[in-house]
Amino acid sequence: MREVLFGRHPVYEALRAGRRRFFRLWVAEGAQVKGDLRAAVREAEGQGVPVARAPRRKLEALVGHDHHQGVALEASPYPYADLGEMLALAARREEPPFLLLLDALQDPQNLATLLRTAEAVGVHGVLLPLRRTATVTPAVVNASSGAVEHLLVGQMNLAQAIDALQEAGGWVVGLEGGAEAQPLGTVSLKGALALVVGSEGQGLRRLVRQKCDALLRLPMRGKMESLNAAVAGSVALYFAWQQRGFV
């Protein structure tokens, strides 16, 4: 199987991360090879990936639309990781595990936003459910600006993942807006942590909510009752990183 990645910066980041097998880099005829596109071509050539010119309609056929920015990269599917790899990464960095669990997000844009934030704050891994969730597609790679290529993302039963993390000494905190959730300042986000963000409409599923060690709510001053899932999750990730001393 092959996927076709697109967009100048996402393609460059995928090549730079080097976690996939790459088959061919397509550059649109007439495209100016500068900036991220120039960097992508140089990276591909350095790795021995064939670089070819083609009409824009060829790229549109490969990608399925015309938002490719003059570049398309044929690559192997996204390399999902497992929980063990994420914990091993934390150990190699000599840091307490910092994980993000996404409970059945449906919107690929929301997924991409959270993946980009997770990579920015140094999360060791992101876990998605096995079913009924947005997954890492070329569109998500593009929307995350390629950040997901540098991030360990896996799929597993989230209830089982929480059990495993708790058995390993982790603290699991669910992001909720209900009355039972605790204010931000009263919940510790230091040490081994898994932050759980629910889906856009349903929030956390019952079993996942029950398994959390604590529920956290963000302070709200305005008239709106809640934030978009991706925004709320991103804010919470930065609060967690702040408590962890920005390291």
C-alpha positions in Angstrom: 0.0 0.0 0.0 1.0 3.6 -0.7 -0.2 6.9 0.5 0.3 10.3 -1.2 1.4 13.1 1.1 1.0 16.7 -0.1 1.9 20.3 0.8 5.4 21.7 0.8 6.0 21.8 4.5 4.3 18.5 5.4 6.2 16.7 2.7 9.5 18.2 3.9 8.8 17.2 7.5 7.9 13.6 6.4 11.1 13.3 4.5 13.1 14.9 7.4 11.5 12.5 10.0 12.4 9.5 7.8 9.9 7.1 9.5 8.3 5.9 6.3 9.5 4.3 3.0 9.5 6.8 0.2 8.9 5.9 -3.5 8.9 9.1 -5.5 8.7 12.8 -5.0 6.6 14.6 -7.7 7.1 18.3 -8.4 4.7 20.2 -10.6 6.0 21.5 -13.9 6.5 25.2 -13.6 6.8 25.2 -9.8 9.5 27.4 -8.4 11.9 25.1 -6.3 12.6 27.4 -3.4 11.9 27.4 0.4 10.3 24.3 1.7 10.0 22.8 -1.7 13.7 23.2 -2.3 14.4 21.7 1.1 12.1 18.7 0.3 13.9 18.1 -3.0 17.3 18.2 -1.4 16.2 15.9 1.4 14.7 13.4 -1.2 17.8 13.5 -3.3 20.0 13.0 -0.2 18.0 9.9 0.6 18.0 8.5 -2.9 14.3 9.1 -3.5 13.5 9.6 -7.2 12.4 13.2 -8.0 10.2 13.7 -11.1 8.4 16.6 -12.8 4.8 16.2 -13.9 1.9 18.3 -15.0 -0.3 19.7 -12.2 -3.2 17.5 -13.3 -1.0 14.5 -12.6 -0.5 15.7 -9.0 -4.2 16.4 -8.7 -4.9 12.8 -9.8 -2.5 11.4 -7.2 -3.7 13.6 -4.3 -7.4 13.8 -5.3 -7.6 17.6 -5.2 -5.8 20.7 -6.2 -4.4 21.8 -2.8 -1.1 20.0 -3.2 1.1 23.2 -3.5 3.0 21.7 -6.4 4.4 18.7 -4.6 3.3 15.1 -3.9 5.2 12.4 -2.1 4.4 8.7 -2.6 5.1 7.0 0.7 4.3 3.9 2.8 1.4 4.1 5.2 1.8 6.0 8.5 3.8 3.9 11.0 1.7 3.6 14.1 3.5 2.9 17.3 2.5 1.0 20.5 2.4 2.1 24.1 5.6 0.3 24.9 7.5 2.5 22.3 6.0 5.6 23.9 7.1 4.7 27.4 10.5 3.7 26.1 10.9 7.1 24.5 10.2 8.8 27.8 12.8 6.5 29.5 15.4 7.4 26.9 14.8 11.1 27.5 14.9 10.5 31.2 11.5 12.2 31.6 8.3 11.1 33.3 5.9 9.8 30.7 3.6 12.5 29.1 0.9 11.0 27.0 -2.3 12.2 25.2 -5.3 10.0 24.8 -8.0 11.1 22.3 -11.3 9.4 23.0 -13.0 9.1 19.6 -12.4 12.5 18.0 -14.3 12.6 14.7 -13.0 15.7 13.0 -9.6 15.3 11.2 -8.9 19.0 11.6 -9.3 18.7 15.4 -7.1 15.6 15.4 -4.4 17.5 13.4 -4.5 20.5 15.7 -4.0 18.3 18.8 -1.3 16.3 17.2 0.6 19.5 16.3 0.2 20.8 19.8 1.3 17.5 21.3 4.5 17.5 19.3 5.2 21.1 20.2 5.0 20.4 24.0 7.0 17.2 23.9 4.4 14.6 24.4 5.9 11.1 24.2 2.9 9.6 22.4 -0.7 9.9 21.4 -3.2 7.0 21.7 -6.4 6.8 19.6 -9.2 4.2 20.0 -9.3 1.2 17.7 -12.7 2.3 16.2 -14.9 5.3 15.6 -12.1 7.8 15.4 -10.3 10.1 13.0 -7.0 8.5 12.1 -3.7 9.7 10.6 -4.4 10.3 6.9 -2.5 12.4 4.4 -5.0 15.2 5.1 -4.2 15.0 8.8 -0.5 15.1 8.0 -1.1 18.2 5.9 -3.3 19.9 8.5 -0.7 19.2 11.3 1.9 20.8 9.0 3.8 17.5 9.2 4.1 17.5 13.0 2.6 14.0 13.2 5.6 12.6 11.3 7.7 13.4 14.3 5.2 12.0 16.8 4.5 8.5 18.1 0.8 7.8 17.5 -0.9 4.5 18.2 -4.3 2.8 18.4 -5.5 0.6 21.2 -8.4 0.0 23.5 -8.2 3.2 25.7 -9.7 1.5 28.8 -6.9 -1.1 28.6 -4.3 1.7 27.9 -5.5 3.5 31.1 -5.2 0.3 33.1 -1.7 -0.3 31.8 -0.6 3.3 32.5 -2.0 3.3 36.0 -0.3 0.0 36.8 2.9 1.6 35.7 2.4 4.4 38.2 0.8 7.0 35.8 -1.8 9.6 36.7 -4.7 9.7 34.2 -6.6 13.0 34.0 -9.7 13.5 31.9 -10.7 16.9 30.5 -14.3 17.5 31.3 -16.6 20.5 31.7 -19.1 18.9 34.2 -19.7 19.8 37.8 -17.7 16.8 39.1 -14.6 18.0 37.3 -12.0 19.8 39.5 -10.7 23.3 38.9 -7.4 23.6 37.1 -5.4 24.8 40.1 -6.4 21.7 42.2 -5.2 19.0 39.8 -1.6 17.9 39.6 -0.3 17.5 36.0 3.3 16.7 37.1 5.0 13.4 37.0 3.8 10.5 34.8 0.7 11.8 33.1 -1.9 10.8 30.6 -4.3 13.6 29.6 -7.5 12.3 28.1 -9.6 14.5 25.7 -13.1 13.4 24.7 -14.9 13.7 21.4 -16.4 16.9 20.0 -20.0 16.2 21.0 -20.1 13.3 23.5 -17.0 14.2 25.5 -15.4 11.3 27.4 -17.2 7.9 27.1 -18.5 6.6 30.4 -16.0 3.8 30.9 -13.1 6.0 30.0 -14.4 8.7 32.3 -14.8 6.3 35.2 -11.2 5.0 34.8 -9.7 8.5 35.1 -7.9 9.3 38.4 -9.2 12.8 38.2 -11.3 15.1 36.0 -10.2 18.5 35.1 -12.1 21.6 33.9 -10.7 24.7 32.4 -11.8 28.1 33.8 -14.3 29.9 31.7 -15.1 33.6 32.1 -17.1 34.4 29.0 -20.7 33.4 28.0 -19.8 30.3 26.1 -20.1 27.1 28.1 -17.2 25.2 26.5 -14.3 25.3 24.1 -13.8 23.4 20.9 -12.2 20.0 21.7 -9.0 20.8 19.9 -8.7 24.2 21.6 -9.5 22.9 25.1 -7.1 20.0 24.7 -4.3 22.3 23.4 -4.8 24.7 26.4 -4.7 21.8 28.8 -1.5 20.4 27.2 0.2 23.7 27.7 -1.0 24.0 31.3 0.5 20.5 31.9 3.8 21.5 30.2 3.9 24.6 32.4 3.4 22.5 35.6 6.2 20.2 34.4 8.5 23.2 34.2 8.5 23.6 30.4 10.9 20.6 30.1 
